[in-house]
Amino acid sequence: MLDRADVPLAPLTTLGLGGPARRLVTAYDEQSVVDVVRAADAAGEPLLVLGGGSNVVLPDEGFPGTVVRIAVHGLSAVAADDRVLLTAAAGEDWDGLVAHCVAEGLAGVEALSGIPGLVGASPVQNIGAYGQEVAQTVVGVRALDRASGKVVDLSPQECEFSYRHSALKATPARWVVLGVTLSLAPSELSEPVGYAELARRLGVQVGDRATLGEVRAAVLELRRGKGMVLDAADPDTRSAGSFFTNPLLTADQYAALLARVGAPPPSWPEPDGRTKVSAAWLIERAGFAKGAFDGPVGISSKHTLALVNRGGGTSADLRRVAAAVRDGVREAFGVELVPEPVLVGTPL
């Protein structure tokens, strides 16, 4: 465990924004995480849990309490009937885990290649891309319940997964993820490809399979083209990924949108009767093109869903741009965009 005072947090985030932590504790084992969190809670001290810093917007004034940086590593696996149960500690790099699964011939997360951040954040956000969600493979989450002070094992049902959401995200002050167990299929072939753009890149039909390596390579290629793979030499990757989630509209809301736009936007029907609509399409049609906004913070030149820190920006700059995009889409289409990253401090 490494305990330091007045440590800059911006270098620990992919946006490169945010002020210093009054105290930063880097925890390298599970017990250290538990001990630091319990002590802070007992003292009534403000606490922030920080993973890879890829899905968070930190305030310019910094954080006035203890920041716990999760650096707990470890992998273990057991065979279970025709599946492999792979358990990863919360501090493992997510894309490193996906690369490991592909190399070991374990299918189920290959389309989630290139997503930045750590394993511990994956069930909180229910990360997803190109037709896969981590909820499809999660069978258990080990977490510290700050309400009781106990370490518990949560089932998928208790996690209440939904689109980019979970019970862990709904009550973020309660849970600290310590590890995640995935159920994966031993196979050299991927799960059925569920996303049209990925299928086209692979030269297959939606529902077909490809090798794990082919799927991973295709996803990484697609993500790089959108600035969604971290690259220190590319300022378009200095972001928190997709800043807004695709809105889920009721039948009435979707009908109202169609009345405004005429031709249907890119959209996907959901099992509960709602329709998921492309946030990128809405942003572009509301007048915000790729590369929009002069100044240190703006929209990526590669993808309208990413807000980037071009250099020298502040969190206040980012919030102003995000609010302008959100308000512009609301005015144009009557649709409310919801931020995907965690906004520490005041809401957008």
Buried (B, 14 or more C-beta within 10 A) or exposed (E): BEEEEEBEBBEBBBBBBBBBBBBBBBBBBBEBBBBBBEEBBEEEEEBBBBBBBBBBBBBBEBBBBBBBBBBBBEBEBEEEEEBBBBBBBBBBBBBBBBBBBBEEBBBBBBBBBBBBBBBBBBBBBBBBBBBBBBBBBBBBBBBBEBEEEEBEEBEBEBBBBBBBBBBBBEEEEBBBBBBBBBBBBEBEBBBBBBBBEBBBBBEBEBEEBBBBBBBBBBBBEBBBEBBBBBEEEBBBBBBBBBBBBBBBBEEEBBEBBBEEBEEEBEBBEEEEEBBBBBBBBBBBBBEBEBBBBEEBBBBBBBBBBBBBBBEEBBBEBBBBBBEEBBEBBBEBBEBEBBBBBBBBBEEB
